């Protein structure tokens, strides 16, 4: 039995969870994707402000600010995992009869992970995880979320459509 793939250039939403998520997060033919982009940009702005407030408090951070930052962290981790999931058709790539292999499926995922926004997303998430904070200065990498704000330009591109 062959694993199903999604048509990444389809003019309508594909079947299944991956098709649905791809349609709303990545498909360039979805004119309503602009609403998701606006929502993501608002969340990014709010998280940047939350980080700023956290830095203003320095060591005496109120618990509600820590909770808010943890919610943003969970949101961004979930977004990264979803984008990782929809980035390629891993099972289909691994099971193709001719030329498919586990190696090619892994290479396709690694290609996605080495894209500019994928690297920025990962670098912005990792320092926010308290267990991965080796040095206090590495927390500054969390402000790489500012680079994610470049996605605003993507929103303007959708307005042109």
KEVODREN-938751 format. One record per residue (C-alpha): residue number from 1; x, y, z; residue in one letter. Coordinates in Angstrom, 2 decimals. Example, Ala and Ser with C-alpha at 12.3 -4.5 7.8 and 13.67 -1.06 7.14 Angstrom:
2
ATOM:1:12.30:-4.50:7.80:a
ATOM:2:13.67:-1.06:7.14:s
//
This chain:
161
ATOM:1:0.00:0.00:0.00:x
ATOM:2:1.40:3.34:-1.09:x
ATOM:3:1.40:6.33:1.29:x
ATOM:4:-0.67:9.23:0.01:x
ATOM:5:0.81:12.55:-0.99:x
ATOM:6:-0.79:15.95:-1.18:x
ATOM:7:-0.76:18.20:-4.20:x
ATOM:8:1.13:21.26:-2.94:x
ATOM:9:-0.04:23.40:-5.87:x
ATOM:10:-3.72:22.45:-5.68:x
ATOM:11:-6.38:25.09:-6.17:x
ATOM:12:-8.51:23.62:-3.40:x
ATOM:13:-8.01:22.04:0.01:x
ATOM:14:-6.71:18.47:-0.09:x
ATOM:15:-8.17:15.62:1.94:x
ATOM:16:-6.85:14.65:5.33:x
ATOM:17:-5.17:16.50:8.18:x
ATOM:18:-2.01:17.23:6.22:x
ATOM:19:-4.03:18.61:3.32:x
ATOM:20:-6.03:20.84:5.64:x
ATOM:21:-2.96:22.16:7.45:x
ATOM:22:-1.05:22.72:4.22:x
ATOM:23:-4.00:24.62:2.74:x
ATOM:24:-4.16:27.03:5.69:x
ATOM:25:-0.43:27.44:6.38:x
ATOM:26:1.51:27.00:3.14:x
ATOM:27:-0.58:26.77:-0.03:x
ATOM:28:-0.02:29.86:-2.22:x
ATOM:29:-3.37:29.31:-3.97:x
ATOM:30:-5.41:29.90:-0.80:x
ATOM:31:-6.44:33.56:-0.86:x
ATOM:32:-7.65:33.34:2.75:x
ATOM:33:-4.21:32.35:4.04:x
ATOM:34:-3.67:36.04:4.68:x
ATOM:35:-5.88:35.76:7.78:x
ATOM:36:-3.64:33.05:9.20:x
ATOM:37:-0.56:35.15:8.39:x
ATOM:38:-2.06:38.18:10.13:x
ATOM:39:-2.90:36.07:13.19:x
ATOM:40:0.63:34.63:13.29:x
ATOM:41:2.12:38.11:13.01:x
ATOM:42:-0.05:39.39:15.85:x
ATOM:43:1.07:36.46:18.01:x
ATOM:44:4.70:37.21:17.12:x
ATOM:45:4.28:40.88:18.06:x
ATOM:46:2.60:39.95:21.35:x
ATOM:47:5.34:37.45:22.17:x
ATOM:48:8.06:40.00:21.43:x
ATOM:49:6.34:42.47:23.74:x
ATOM:50:6.05:39.76:26.38:x
ATOM:51:9.77:39.04:26.08:x
ATOM:52:10.51:42.74:26.43:x
ATOM:53:8.43:42.90:29.61:x
ATOM:54:10.28:39.84:30.93:x
ATOM:55:13.64:41.53:30.35:x
ATOM:56:12.42:44.68:32.09:x
ATOM:57:11.68:42.68:35.24:x
ATOM:58:15.07:40.96:35.04:x
ATOM:59:15.20:38.45:37.94:x
ATOM:60:11.91:39.25:39.69:x
ATOM:61:9.58:38.14:36.90:x
ATOM:62:5.93:37.84:37.96:x
ATOM:63:4.48:34.36:37.51:x
ATOM:64:1.79:35.52:35.08:x
ATOM:65:4.45:36.79:32.65:x
ATOM:66:6.25:33.44:32.84:x
ATOM:67:2.92:31.70:32.16:x
ATOM:68:2.22:33.95:29.16:x
ATOM:69:5.70:33.33:27.76:x
ATOM:70:5.23:29.58:28.23:x
ATOM:71:1.95:29.76:26.31:x
ATOM:72:3.71:31.57:23.46:x
ATOM:73:6.47:28.97:23.58:x
ATOM:74:3.93:26.14:23.33:x
ATOM:75:2.25:27.92:20.41:x
ATOM:76:5.53:28.35:18.52:x
ATOM:77:6.63:24.77:19.21:x
ATOM:78:3.27:23.51:17.92:x
ATOM:79:3.57:25.70:14.82:x
ATOM:80:7.10:24.41:14.15:x
ATOM:81:6.01:20.79:14.55:x
ATOM:82:3.01:21.33:12.25:x
ATOM:83:5.18:22.96:9.59:x
ATOM:84:7.69:20.11:9.97:x
ATOM:85:4.85:17.62:9.50:x
ATOM:86:3.45:19.26:6.36:x
ATOM:87:6.80:20.19:4.81:x
ATOM:88:7.19:16.89:2.95:x
ATOM:89:5.37:13.63:2.36:x
ATOM:90:7.80:11.59:4.45:x
ATOM:91:6.09:8.19:4.24:x
ATOM:92:5.42:8.54:0.52:x
ATOM:93:9.04:9.61:-0.10:x
ATOM:94:10.31:6.64:1.89:x
ATOM:95:8.07:4.07:0.20:x
ATOM:96:8.26:5.04:-3.48:x
ATOM:97:8.84:2.07:-5.71:x
ATOM:98:11.51:3.71:-7.86:x
ATOM:99:14.10:5.96:-6.30:x
ATOM:100:12.42:6.33:-2.94:x
ATOM:101:14.13:5.46:0.28:x
ATOM:102:14.29:6.38:3.92:x
ATOM:103:17.44:8.33:3.09:x
ATOM:104:15.67:10.49:0.49:x
ATOM:105:12.75:11.08:2.88:x
ATOM:106:15.16:12.25:5.60:x
ATOM:107:17.04:14.46:3.12:x
ATOM:108:13.75:16.14:2.14:x
ATOM:109:13.00:16.90:5.80:x
ATOM:110:16.54:18.22:6.34:x
ATOM:111:16.13:20.51:3.31:x
ATOM:112:13.08:22.00:4.96:x
ATOM:113:14.91:22.37:8.27:x
ATOM:114:17.73:24.32:6.58:x
ATOM:115:15.42:26.92:5.03:x
ATOM:116:15.81:30.45:6.38:x
ATOM:117:12.53:30.69:8.32:x
ATOM:118:12.85:27.13:9.64:x
ATOM:119:16.25:27.96:11.12:x
ATOM:120:14.99:31.25:12.55:x
ATOM:121:11.96:29.52:14.08:x
ATOM:122:14.10:26.83:15.68:x
ATOM:123:16.70:29.32:16.99:x
ATOM:124:13.92:31.45:18.46:x
ATOM:125:12.35:28.45:20.20:x
ATOM:126:15.38:26.65:21.64:x
ATOM:127:16.61:29.37:24.04:x
ATOM:128:13.08:29.83:25.36:x
ATOM:129:13.03:26.27:26.68:x
ATOM:130:14.23:26.65:30.25:x
ATOM:131:16.08:23.34:30.28:x
ATOM:132:18.18:24.39:27.29:x
ATOM:133:19.33:27.68:28.80:x
ATOM:134:22.99:27.09:29.47:x
ATOM:135:23.93:30.72:29.68:x
ATOM:136:21.70:33.61:30.54:x
ATOM:137:23.01:35.52:27.51:x
ATOM:138:21.66:32.89:25.10:x
ATOM:139:18.18:34.19:25.96:x
ATOM:140:18.84:37.07:23.60:x
ATOM:141:18.34:34.60:20.73:x
ATOM:142:14.66:34.63:21.61:x
ATOM:143:14.54:38.04:19.98:x
ATOM:144:15.13:36.27:16.69:x
ATOM:145:11.37:36.24:16.67:x
ATOM:146:11.80:39.75:15.35:x
ATOM:147:13.10:38.18:12.15:x
ATOM:148:9.94:36.16:11.95:x
ATOM:149:8.21:39.47:11.61:x
ATOM:150:9.60:39.47:8.09:x
ATOM:151:6.61:37.33:7.35:x
ATOM:152:4.65:40.57:7.38:x
ATOM:153:6.08:41.11:3.92:x
ATOM:154:4.46:37.85:2.93:x
ATOM:155:1.12:39.27:4.07:x
ATOM:156:1.55:42.27:1.76:x
ATOM:157:2.27:39.88:-1.09:x
ATOM:158:-1.07:38.19:-0.42:x
ATOM:159:-2.83:41.57:-0.47:x
ATOM:160:-1.69:41.98:-4.06:x
ATOM:161:-3.63:38.84:-5.01:x
//
